[in-house]
Amino acid sequence: MKTDIQELVPALRFPEFEGEWVEDKLEAICNMKAGKFISASEINQHNSDNLNPCYGGNGLRGYVQSTTNAGKFSLIGRQGAHCGNITLANGLFHATEHAVVVTPEKNIDTDWLYYVLILLKLNRYATGQAQPGLSVSTIKKVSLKYPRSLPEQQKIASFLTTIDNRIQALEKKKSSLEQYKKGVMQKIFSQEIRFKDEDGKDFPEWEEKKLGEVLSMELRKFPKPAHEYLAIGVRSHCKGTFQKPNSDPSKNSMSELYRVKENDLIVNITFAWEGAIAIVRKKDEGGYVSHRFPTYRCIEEEIIPEYLKYVILIKKFRQNLDLISPGGAGRNRVMNKKDFLKFKWIIPNVLEQTHIANFLTALDKKIALVNEQIEKTKTYKKGLLQKMFV
């Protein structure tokens, strides 16, 4: 039974091309070869011959020779977490024991084939549970639809490559902003960079204070809700709070919980040593935590939450949390709440805190904007992949 022509024409196509696409198996348009394992001494010998190692699948495993145009070809990861991952490689020799080297036949564009392999989502053909894997014979039999015209393949690939270049440029910009923020924070909190007041004068010297002088513990105890409720957690490594909506009270053995408010400083005392500390977001307000998550309020004549959220990111601050979390082996080391309020920190006055917070918040907004552009471009690319291929 003949396939409907409409099924062999993509939804989105460059106007200068026409005619239906054809359907075939991967083995008809490309060659595939699994890499082979070689010893460390052989790898060293290859490196001495100026060959270029590449990571394929689970890592550096073996070399296989490629004879593609300009040395460019695709790698398909075929084991474990890398199963189905696609990489576009460029070079004569690449380490690929846990990957399949894919080189196109004549009249098939290398870059176009790379995008096709991504779209095919080959990991769905993997077998095995503990260590899922793809066999070369299985990949070869996967069907696809494609244009016979090499110029059409090349134009599709060129267009998508332009979008990839845009994504890479944005990711590089984001990384640069993050590195700049990291560097400037180090200078701000070491006082290498200082801000001026509105009259251009220096702010007062920073003062060393105990956290108990700038924070007050504020616990809001409530009976455990009778119905589903919003539970709040704290991620390690200072990555903020997270929500567990529709939490089932029957699965919580405690009779009392504690309610959080926006701008609380919240600590998971079991994992404080791992940086489980955060400022509560507005959307978290009204959520519940257990007694293992004490909450503190800023004494706003001394410190503001907008500034405090950057203080807790400082490595030295997190090291102090580690010091006041005694315990032996294992991950459960409980922070001493009394010691938390005793440890000292050098703090500027509130006006300088505001300048610092505003400056760093503006940087965060720039980073967030670039990240939003990255995600939108990735979504745009995903839509194009679905429409430009049959």
N, C-alpha and C positions, 0 to 999 in steps of 0.2 A: 504494500500500500504506500503510495507516494506521500511524502510529507507535505503538508500545506505550505505553499510558497511563503505566506505571511510569517510562518515560524522560522524561515531561513533569511529573514531580513530584520536587522536590528531596529529598535524603536527610534534611535537617534543615529543619524548618518550624515557624513559630509556630502554636500549636494552634488559634487562632481563625480560621485561613484554611484553605480546602479547595478542591477542584477542580483540574483539571489546568492546567498552564501552556500557553502557545501558542508556536509557533515561527514566526519570520519573519526577514527581513533587516534590517540596521541602518537602511537607508534608509526602512523602513516606520515606524520609531518616532522618528527624529530627522532633523534637517537638518544638512548638513555644507557648510562653505565654507572654501576655502583662503585664507589671508591673502595680501595683495598687497604688493609692495615699494613703498616711498615714499622720497623723498629726505630727506637730513638736514634741509634747510630745512623740508620739510613736517612732519617729526617735531617740530621746534622750534615750528612753528605750532600743531600739535596740543597740545603741552605748554603753550603759552601759553593754550590754551582749557581748561586744567585737565583734560586727559584723562590716563588712567592707563596708562603703558607696562607691558608684561609681556614676559617672556622666553619665547619659544616656539620649539621646535626648536633651531637653532644660535645663537639670540640675537636681539637687537633688530633687526627687519627692516622691519616695516610694520604698519599699523593696519587693523583690520576692525571694523565695528560689530556689537554684539550686542543683541538685543532680548529676551533671556530674562528670566524672572521674577527680580527682584532683581539682575539683571545677572550671574547665575552661570551658568557653562557649562564644558565640558571642552575641553581642548586636546590634540590628538594630534600629537606630534612626528613628522615624516615624512621626515627626511633624516639621514644620517650616524649618529653615535653616539646621537642622540636619537630615532632611528627607533622608533616604537611606544611611546615614553614618554607617560604620561598625566598631565596636570595639571588640577586643579580651579581655575578662575580666577573672579575676582569683580570686575566693573567693566564699564564701557560700551565702552571701547576697549582693544585689546590688540595688541601687536606679534607677528605670527604668519605671516610669509611662509613659514617652514619648519615650519608647524604647520597643523592643520585645526581649525577652530572647530566644535564639536558642540553643537547646541541641541536639546532634546527637543521632541517633539510634545505635544499635549494628552494628559493621562492618563499621562504618563511623568515620573517624578520625576528631577530633575537630579542629585541626589546618588547615587541608585540607579544611574543610567546611568553615572556616573563609575566605580563599582565594577565594573559589567559590562565596561566598556572595558578596565579593568586585567586582568580575568579572561580576556578574549579573546586576550591576548598577540599583538597585531596585528603585531609585528615579524616574525613568521613568514610574513607575506604580502608582505614587502618583496622587491623585485627589484633587480638590479644588484649588482656585487661591490665595486668600488672605492668607490662611494658608494651604499650601499643606500637605497632610497626607497620610500615608500608613495604610491600615487595615491588621490585621493578616490574615484574610480570603483571601485577595488578594495575600499576600506574599506566602501563602501555595500553591497556584495554579501555581506559576511560575515554568516553566520546566527547566531542566538542564540535561546534559549528564555527566556520571561519570563512573570510573572503579569500578567494584565490589570488586576488590582485595584491601584489607586493606593495605598490604605492599606497593602497588603502590601509594595509597593515602598518606601514611606516608612518602614515599621517596620524592614525589613532595613537600609536606609540609615542610619537613626538608631542602630541597634545597632552597625553597623560604624564609624560616626563616633565613637561613645563609645570604642571600642577604639583608634581612631586618636588621639583626644584623650589617652588613657592613654599611648600610645607617645610622643606629643609631650611630655607632662609629664615622662616618664622621661628622654627625651633632653635636655630642658632641665635637669633635675636633674644628669644626668651632666656636661653642659657647665659648670654652675656649680661642681661639685666639681673638675673639671679646671682651671678658672680659679683657684679657691681654692688648689689645690695649686701651680700655677705661681707665684702671688703669694707664698705662704708659703715656697716654696723660695728665691725671690729674697731674702727677708728673712733666712732661715736662713744662706745662704751669704755674705751680706754682713754677717753677725753682728748685724743689727738685732734678731733674735730669738735669745736664748740660753737654754739649758736649765740647770737646777739639779741638783745631786747629791741623794742620798737625804736628806741633812741640810739641804737647802735652801740650800746654799752654792754659790757660783759655781765653775764648772770653771776650770782653768787657761787662760791665754790661748792662742789658736791659734798654731801655729808654722809658719813657711815651710820646706818641705823639698823636696828633689829627689825625683822619682818613684822614682829608683834607691835612695833610702833607705827607701821603704815598699813597693816591689815588687821581686821578683826574677824574672828570666826563667827559665822552666822548660820546656825542649823535650824531648818524649818521642818519640824517633825510632824508627820501626818499618819493617820491609820492607813494601812495598806488599802488601796482602792478595791472595791468589790467587783468592778468590771475591768475590761481591758484598759490599759493605761500606756502612756508614753514613758519608756525608760531611756535614760541617758547614760552613755558610756564615754570613756576617755581613751583615745588612741595613744599608744606609746610614741616616743620620739617627737613629742610636741607637735603632733599632727592634728590636734583639735578634738572636738567632741563628735560623737556619732549617735544616731537615734535608733531605738528599737521600738517602733510603734506597735500598738496592739499586743502589748505584753500580757501574758496570761497570769493573773494573780495566783491561781492555784498551783503554779509552778515555782512560786517564790515562798519559801518557808518562813520568811520574816513577817511579823505582824505590823511593823512600822517601817515607813520609808521617809525620805527627805526630799523636799521640793526645791528645785533650783530656780534662780532668777538670772535674767540677762546681766552680764558683766560680773557675775560671780567668778572668783578664781576657784577652780575645782581640781582636786588631786585624787588620783587613785592610789591610796596609801600602799597597796600591795605591789604596784609597779611604778611607784614614784621614781625609783632608782633608774628606771628605763625611760624616764621622761614622760610619764603619763600624767600630764598637767596641762590645763587649758583654761581659756576664758570662755564662759558660757555665751553662746550666741542668742540673738533675739528669738529665733525660731525654736530654741530649746526651752524657753521659759515655760514653767509649769510642769516640766518633766520630772521624773522621780529617780532618785539614786538610793543606794543602800548606805549603811553607816561607814562603809569602806571608802566613801567619797565625800570627805568633809569639804564644806564650802566657806570661802572667805570673801569679805567685802573690803574694797579699798576705802581707807580713810582719806577722802578726797582732798583734804587740806595738805595731805602728805604725798599721795601718789594717785594717778588716774589709770583706769583700766586700759585705755588706749596705748599708754606707755608700757604698762606692766606686761602686755601680751608680747612685747618684743624682749623684755628682760628675761622671760622664761625660756627664750630661744638661745640665750647665751650659754656657751659650753660650760663655763665656770659655775653658772647657776645650777645646771643639771648635775654637775659633779658634786655640788653640795647636797643635792637630793640623794645622791648615791651614798654619801658619807653618813647621812642620818637614817639610812635604811639598813639596819644591821641584819645579819643572817648568814648562814653557811651556804652550802651547795644548793643548787636549785634556783628557780626564778622567783619564788614567793619570799620576798624580803620586805617586811612591813616598815614603813616610814614612821618615825617617832613624831607625833603631832606637836608635842611640846618643843622638841628640838627644832622643828620647822620654824616656829615663831621666834626662836632664839638666834637663828643664824643671821649674819650681818651682810648688808649690801650697801654699796655707795650709791646715793640717790641725789639727782639734781632737784632744784625746786620745781614746783608745778608748772610755772610758765615755761621753763626750758624743756620740761617733759612734753609739754604741748607742742613745742616746735619740733622736737625729735619725732613724736608720734605722727604729726602731720607730714613730715618729710618722708618717713618710712611708709606711711599709708599711701602716699602718692605713688611711690615706687611699686607697692603691691598692686595698685590699680593698673599701672602700666603693664605689669607682668600678667595680670588677669586678662587684660584686653588682648594681649598677644596670644595668650592661651586660647581665648575665645575664637580668635581668628584661625588658629591652628585647627580647632575642632570643627569650625564651619567649613574650612577648606577640605578637611578629611571627609566630612559628610557629603560635600559637593562631589568629591572624587568617587566616593562610594556609589552615589546615584548615577554618575556617568558610567562607571563600570557595568552597572546593571542595564543601562540603556544602550551602550555602544557595542554590546556583545549580545549574541542571540542565546 
